[in-house]
Amino acid sequence: MHQQKFEGDITYTQGDAAAVEHATPESPGVIESPGSLTGGGRARLAIAAFANNSTIRVSVTGQPDFVVTTAARGKALVVYCTGLGG
């Protein structure tokens, strides 16, 4: 059996008429990078796996809230927050 992993699995065995797709369920989340900051640092937030066209309010301590809207496949653009940490 051959298998490919990329946002799920695709499997096929020699002689199969077609490959079979096995979707992997996604969980909504926010990913930040780096994990810790120093004063005045800059962070990236990736907002992923929400329903398409979801409106998400993001709150960061000491900063005004902002809103992002997810696009295709429930992913938002990467957002840069500056002046954080300390």
Buried (B, 14 or more C-beta within 10 A) or exposed (E): EEEEEEEEBEBBEEEEEEEEEEEEEBEEEBEBEEEEBEEEBEBEBBBBBBEEEBEBEBEBEEEEEEEBEBEEEBBBEEBEBEBBBE
